[in-house]
């Protein structure tokens, strides 16, 4: 098994890579040329490092990046700087997800697994998720004013609406943490099909390390994958 992690130098991406390292899974990671990785990741024999910007890869380069990888994990996100929020690429996450699917190896019978780290700010309409008037207003403003929010919504919508065919060669899940927090150790967490609290007015917390643990379990635990594939699970810290 080999896994490709996009956004591996990010706050959650690094934790995902470490979870895969712990499970001794061969992992290929794509990081920006100037990105800095911790020594434990750089020196780990299970990790193959490729440098480049996913938004700048042509089809051939993307095919080479995907070669041999059975599972793709996207932890991509926009830098929370003025240029990162309002500059290009506006659709970093969506474009990457679409590029992965379009450039997958279609000559193999093996299905590609795609795990997208999403957000509770995404509403799965096909799962009949609904919001209050106040929530709808705020989400409309976020969609209008914050390009990263539009990007995350568009990426998840692409999977939910375009890749929902049960016979498709691509199997996917979009993991939706609530407010992300940093902790040093894993703790108990709960996973639901839809939000059980308001992401705007009663947001929960989700440790990045718990998100990374759940993602790694999706990679290695087939029964867990069968439970959550083609769904948009929401993860909260239990306490």
N, C-alpha and C positions, 0 to 999 in steps of 0.2 A: 504494500500500500504506500502511495505517495500523495501528500497533500500540498496544495498551493495556497499560501496565505497572502492576500493583498492587504496593504495597510499594516504590515507587520511591525513597523517601527512606531506605531501609534500606541496610546495608553492602554487600549484593550488588546490590540494586535500582538503586542509583546507578551502579554499574559496567555493568549491563545497559543503562541509558539511554544512557550514554556510548558503548557499542559501537554502539547504533542510530544515535546522532548521527553517529558516524564514517562510517557507511554511508549517511548522508543519508536516513534513513527517518523519515517523519512519525510522531511518537510522542505519544500522549496519556498523561498520568500522573495517578494519583489519589494525593494525599498528605493527611495529617492537617492540620487548620487551623493547628496550631502547629509543624508540621514545618519544618525549615530546609534549604533546598537550596543547594548550591554555586552561585556566580555563573555558571559556564560552562553549567550546566543551565538555570538561570532565564532566561538571556539568549539561549539558542539558538533560532533561528527554526524549527527542526524540532520543538520541544517545546511541547505544549499542556498547561498545568497546570490541573488541576481539584482543588479542595480539598473534603475531606469524609472521613467514616469509612465504609469499605465495609460494615461491619456495620450501619450505620444507614440505608443507602439503601433506599428502597422500590422496588417493581418498575419503576415508571415512571422513576425516577431512574437505576436500573441500565440500563434499556433506552436511555436517552439517553446514558449513559456508553459503552455498547457500540456505539452507532450509528456506522457507517462503519469500524469496526475489524475487520480480517480475522484478526488474531492477538492472543490475550490471553496475557500472561505474568504469572504470579503468583510474586512473590518475598516474599510475606507471611510474617511470623513474629511470634512473641510477644516482647515486650520482656523481657529477662532481669532483671526486678525482681520483688519479691514479688507486687505486684498484677498484673504482666504474666504471671507464671507461673500464679498461682492465682485471679486475678480474671476477670471477664467482659470480652470474650466468650470462652467456653471453646473454642468451635469456630470461631475466626476464619477459618482456612484452608479448612476443609471447607465452612462456610457460604458463603464467597465463591465457591469453585469451583462449588458447586451453584447458587448464584444466577446466576452467569455462564451456565451451561448452560441453566437454565430460562428466562432472559430474552433469549437470543440471538434474532436476527432469523430466524424460520422461514419468511419469505416469499421468501427468496433461495435460489438453487440452490447458491450458494457454501458450501463447508464451512468451519466455524470451526476455527481451529487454537488449541489451548490447551496452553501449556507451564507445567508446575508445577515449581517448585524444591522437591524433596523431600529425602530423606536416606537414607543407607545403614542407618539404624535401621528403615527400612521393609523388610519382607520380602514379596516377590512370590510368594505361594504358587502362583499359576497357572503361574509359570515353574519350579515345583518347587524353589524355593530352600528350603534347610533349615539348621538351626542345631544346634550341639552342646547338650548338656544345660545347660552353664554359661551359654551365650548365651541359651537359652530362659528360664532363671531370671532373668537380669538384665533381659531385655526385658519379662518379665512384671512385674517390679518397677517398671520405668520406666512401663509402661502404667498401673499402679495408682497411682503416686505423682506422675507428671508430666503434667498436663493437656496441655501443648504436644506431648508425644510422642503422646498419644492423638489429638490433632487432626491431626497430620501423617500418622499411619497411616490415619486415617479418610478423609482427603482423597484419598490415593493409592489406597486400596481402592475408593473410589467410582468413580474412573476405570477401574481395572483390572477391576472386577466389573460395574459398571453401564453402562459406555460401551465395552464390548469388541466390540460389533456392527460388523462390517466395513462395513455399509451406513449406519451412523449419520451424522448431519449434522455431528457433532463429531469431529475428529481430535485426538489428544492425545499428549503424552509427559510422563513424570515423571522429571526429571533428578535423579540421586542422587549428590551429592558426599559424600566422606567428611569427616573433620575439616577444617573451613574455616579457612583462614589468610589473612592479608592480605599481599600483596606489591604492589609498584608496577608490575611489568611482567609481561606474558604469558610463559609458558614452555611447553615441550612437555607434552602431557598425553595420557592414554590413556582410551579409553571401552570399557566392556565391557557385556554384556547383564546380568550378575549380578556381585555382589561376588567378588573374587578373593582377598580376605583378610578376616579377622575384623574386623567393625566394633567389636567389644568388646575383644578381646585382641591384635589386631595391626592397629590402625587405620592407614590411610594418611592422606595430607594432600592437600587440594585447594585451590588458590588461588582466592579469590573472582573474581579477574580472569579466570582460566581458565574458571570456570563461566560467567561473563558472555559470554566469547568463544564458547563452545560453544552457548549459548542463542541468541546473535545469528546464528550460522551455521545453526542450525535454522530460523530465520526466513527466511534469504535463500538457502540452498542446498537446492534441491528434492530432489536425490538423497539428501542427508543426512537430510532430513525423511522421505523414503520409507523409509529404512533404520530409523529409530528411532520412527516413529509407532506408537502403541498399545503402546509398550514402556517399560521403566523403566531406561534406561541409567545405568550407574555410571561416574563420572568421577574419575580420580586424576591428580595430578601425575606426570609420567614419572620424575622424580628425587626 
